[in-house]
Amino acid sequence: MTKQQIIEQTNAFFIHTLDFEETQITPEAELRRDLGITSVDAVAIATFVQKTFGIPIVMRELKAIITLEDLYNYIETNH
């Protein structure tokens, strides 16, 4: 899977499942500060990563992911 495919699938999840506007989804967007990701959203993100990419992600790892770019890189590195 290419990084572009990771980005496209992840962005689609944020837009269609978490109901963000496409304009909010940028690589430098901070999950907590800019997007207001809650603990419930964090669980949904971890579940998405596991089901879509086969990567188990624990909450402490997710807490270390600050931006969407960090999330893309995490998936790419661990895929």
DOPA-430630 format. One line per field, with one value per atom (N, C-alpha, C): residue number from 1; x, z, y. Coordinates in nm, 2 decimals. Example, Ala and Ser with C-alpha at 12.3 -4.5 7.8 and 13.67 -1.06 7.14 Angstrom:
// residues 2
num = c(1, 1, 1, 2, 2, 2) $
px = c(1.32, 1.23, 1.32, 1.28, 1.37, 1.29) $
pz = c(0.78, 0.78, 0.78, 0.71, 0.71, 0.79) $
py = c(-0.57, -0.45, -0.33, -0.22, -0.11, 0.00) $
// end
This chain:
// residues 79
num = c(1, 1, 1, 2, 2, 2, 3, 3, 3, 4, 4, 4, 5, 5, 5, 6, 6, 6, 7, 7, 7, 8, 8, 8, 9, 9, 9, 10, 10, 10, 11, 11, 11, 12, 12, 12, 13, 13, 13, 14, 14, 14, 15, 15, 15, 16, 16, 16, 17, 17, 17, 18, 18, 18, 19, 19, 19, 20, 20, 20, 21, 21, 21, 22, 22, 22, 23, 23, 23, 24, 24, 24, 25, 25, 25, 26, 26, 26, 27, 27, 27, 28, 28, 28, 29, 29, 29, 30, 30, 30, 31, 31, 31, 32, 32, 32, 33, 33, 33, 34, 34, 34, 35, 35, 35, 36, 36, 36, 37, 37, 37, 38, 38, 38, 39, 39, 39, 40, 40, 40, 41, 41, 41, 42, 42, 42, 43, 43, 43, 44, 44, 44, 45, 45, 45, 46, 46, 46, 47, 47, 47, 48, 48, 48, 49, 49, 49, 50, 50, 50, 51, 51, 51, 52, 52, 52, 53, 53, 53, 54, 54, 54, 55, 55, 55, 56, 56, 56, 57, 57, 57, 58, 58, 58, 59, 59, 59, 60, 60, 60, 61, 61, 61, 62, 62, 62, 63, 63, 63, 64, 64, 64, 65, 65, 65, 66, 66, 66, 67, 67, 67, 68, 68, 68, 69, 69, 69, 70, 70, 70, 71, 71, 71, 72, 72, 72, 73, 73, 73, 74, 74, 74, 75, 75, 75, 76, 76, 76, 77, 77, 77, 78, 78, 78, 79, 79, 79) $
px = c(0.09, 0.00, 0.09, 0.06, 0.14, 0.09, 0.18, 0.14, 0.02, 0.01, -0.10, -0.23, -0.23, -0.35, -0.38, -0.28, -0.30, -0.37, -0.32, -0.37, -0.52, -0.54, -0.68, -0.78, -0.74, -0.83, -0.85, -0.74, -0.75, -0.84, -0.81, -0.89, -1.04, -1.07, -1.21, -1.27, -1.20, -1.25, -1.28, -1.19, -1.22, -1.34, -1.35, -1.46, -1.59, -1.60, -1.73, -1.77, -1.67, -1.71, -1.71, -1.61, -1.60, -1.66, -1.71, -1.79, -1.71, -1.58, -1.51, -1.53, -1.51, -1.51, -1.38, -1.39, -1.26, -1.16, -1.20, -1.10, -1.03, -1.08, -1.02, -0.91, -0.91, -0.82, -0.70, -0.60, -0.47, -0.36, -0.25, -0.14, -0.10, -0.10, -0.05, -0.16, -0.28, -0.39, -0.36, -0.36, -0.34, -0.47, -0.46, -0.58, -0.66, -0.59, -0.66, -0.69, -0.59, -0.61, -0.69, -0.66, -0.73, -0.86, -0.86, -0.98, -1.07, -1.01, -1.09, -1.12, -1.03, -1.05, -1.07, -1.18, -1.21, -1.16, -1.17, -1.13, -1.22, -1.34, -1.43, -1.38, -1.35, -1.29, -1.16, -1.08, -0.95, -0.97, -1.07, -1.10, -1.15, -1.23, -1.27, -1.15, -1.06, -0.94, -0.86, -0.84, -0.76, -0.83, -0.96, -1.03, -1.02, -1.03, -1.01, -0.88, -0.77, -0.64, -0.62, -0.67, -0.66, -0.74, -0.86, -0.95, -0.90, -0.86, -0.83, -0.68, -0.59, -0.45, -0.39, -0.47, -0.42, -0.31, -0.31, -0.21, -0.28, -0.25, -0.30, -0.23, -0.31, -0.26, -0.31, -0.23, -0.27, -0.28, -0.36, -0.39, -0.27, -0.17, -0.05, 0.02, 0.02, 0.08, 0.00, -0.13, -0.21, -0.19, -0.17, -0.15, -0.02, 0.07, 0.20, 0.18, 0.07, 0.05, -0.02, 0.05, 0.00, -0.08, -0.03, -0.09, -0.14, -0.22, -0.26, -0.14, -0.04, 0.09, 0.15, 0.15, 0.21, 0.13, 0.00, -0.08, -0.05, -0.04, -0.01, 0.13, 0.22, 0.36, 0.36, 0.28, 0.27, 0.21, 0.11, 0.05, 0.15, 0.21, 0.31, 0.42, 0.48, 0.59, 0.55, 0.43, 0.39, 0.32, 0.29, 0.21, 0.29) $
pz = c(0.00, 0.00, 0.00, -0.08, -0.09, 0.02, 0.04, 0.14, 0.09, -0.04, -0.09, -0.06, -0.08, -0.04, 0.10, 0.19, 0.33, 0.36, 0.30, 0.32, 0.27, 0.16, 0.10, 0.19, 0.24, 0.32, 0.46, 0.51, 0.64, 0.64, 0.53, 0.52, 0.50, 0.42, 0.40, 0.53, 0.62, 0.75, 0.83, 0.83, 0.91, 0.86, 0.73, 0.67, 0.68, 0.65, 0.64, 0.77, 0.86, 0.98, 1.10, 1.10, 1.21, 1.18, 1.06, 1.01, 1.01, 0.97, 0.95, 0.81, 0.79, 0.66, 0.59, 0.46, 0.38, 0.40, 0.42, 0.44, 0.57, 0.67, 0.80, 0.79, 0.70, 0.69, 0.61, 0.68, 0.63, 0.70, 0.64, 0.71, 0.84, 0.85, 0.97, 1.07, 1.05, 1.14, 1.27, 1.38, 1.51, 1.55, 1.58, 1.62, 1.73, 1.84, 1.96, 1.95, 1.91, 1.91, 1.80, 1.68, 1.56, 1.53, 1.55, 1.52, 1.64, 1.76, 1.88, 1.90, 1.86, 1.88, 2.03, 2.06, 2.20, 2.22, 2.34, 2.37, 2.30, 2.27, 2.19, 2.05, 2.00, 1.86, 1.85, 1.96, 1.96, 1.95, 2.02, 2.01, 1.87, 1.81, 1.67, 1.57, 1.60, 1.51, 1.53, 1.65, 1.68, 1.61, 1.62, 1.56, 1.41, 1.35, 1.21, 1.16, 1.23, 1.19, 1.20, 1.30, 1.32, 1.21, 1.18, 1.08, 0.94, 0.91, 0.77, 0.74, 0.83, 0.80, 0.87, 0.96, 1.03, 1.14, 1.18, 1.28, 1.41, 1.51, 1.65, 1.70, 1.75, 1.81, 1.95, 2.04, 2.18, 2.21, 2.31, 2.33, 2.36, 2.43, 2.46, 2.33, 2.23, 2.10, 2.03, 2.04, 1.98, 2.04, 2.17, 2.24, 2.19, 2.14, 2.09, 1.95, 1.88, 1.74, 1.75, 1.71, 1.72, 1.60, 1.48, 1.36, 1.27, 1.17, 1.08, 1.00, 0.97, 0.91, 1.00, 1.13, 1.22, 1.21, 1.20, 1.19, 1.06, 0.95, 0.82, 0.83, 0.89, 0.90, 0.99, 1.10, 1.19, 1.11, 1.03, 0.96, 0.85, 0.78, 0.68, 0.74, 0.85, 0.92, 0.97, 1.02, 1.08, 1.00, 0.87, 0.78, 0.72) $
py = c(-0.12, 0.00, 0.12, 0.22, 0.34, 0.44, 0.54, 0.64, 0.72, 0.74, 0.81, 0.73, 0.60, 0.52, 0.53, 0.53, 0.55, 0.68, 0.79, 0.92, 0.92, 0.87, 0.88, 0.80, 0.68, 0.60, 0.67, 0.72, 0.79, 0.91, 0.99, 1.12, 1.08, 0.98, 0.94, 0.90, 0.83, 0.79, 0.92, 1.02, 1.14, 1.22, 1.22, 1.29, 1.22, 1.09, 1.02, 0.96, 0.92, 0.86, 0.96, 1.04, 1.14, 1.27, 1.29, 1.40, 1.53, 1.53, 1.65, 1.70, 1.83, 1.89, 1.86, 1.84, 1.81, 1.92, 2.04, 2.15, 2.14, 2.07, 2.06, 1.95, 1.87, 1.75, 1.79, 1.83, 1.86, 1.79, 1.76, 1.69, 1.75, 1.88, 1.95, 1.97, 1.93, 1.95, 1.86, 1.93, 1.86, 1.79, 1.66, 1.58, 1.64, 1.68, 1.73, 1.88, 1.96, 2.10, 2.15, 2.11, 2.16, 2.09, 1.96, 1.88, 1.84, 1.87, 1.84, 1.69, 1.61, 1.46, 1.43, 1.36, 1.32, 1.18, 1.13, 0.99, 0.89, 0.92, 0.84, 0.83, 0.95, 0.95, 0.87, 0.88, 0.81, 0.66, 0.61, 0.47, 0.43, 0.52, 0.50, 0.50, 0.59, 0.59, 0.47, 0.42, 0.30, 0.18, 0.17, 0.06, 0.07, 0.19, 0.20, 0.16, 0.20, 0.16, 0.01, -0.05, -0.20, -0.27, -0.23, -0.30, -0.28, -0.15, -0.12, -0.16, -0.14, -0.16, -0.28, -0.34, -0.46, -0.42, -0.30, -0.25, -0.23, -0.31, -0.28, -0.15, -0.06, 0.06, 0.08, 0.10, 0.12, 0.26, 0.30, 0.44, 0.52, 0.47, 0.55, 0.58, 0.49, 0.52, 0.63, 0.62, 0.72, 0.86, 0.86, 0.99, 1.06, 0.98, 1.04, 1.09, 1.06, 1.10, 1.24, 1.34, 1.48, 1.52, 1.51, 1.56, 1.44, 1.48, 1.38, 1.32, 1.40, 1.35, 1.24, 1.27, 1.17, 1.04, 1.05, 0.93, 0.85, 0.93, 0.87, 0.79, 0.86, 0.80, 0.68, 0.68, 0.57, 0.45, 0.47, 0.36, 0.31, 0.40, 0.36, 0.28, 0.32, 0.26, 0.12, 0.11, -0.02, -0.11, -0.07, -0.15, -0.26) $
// end
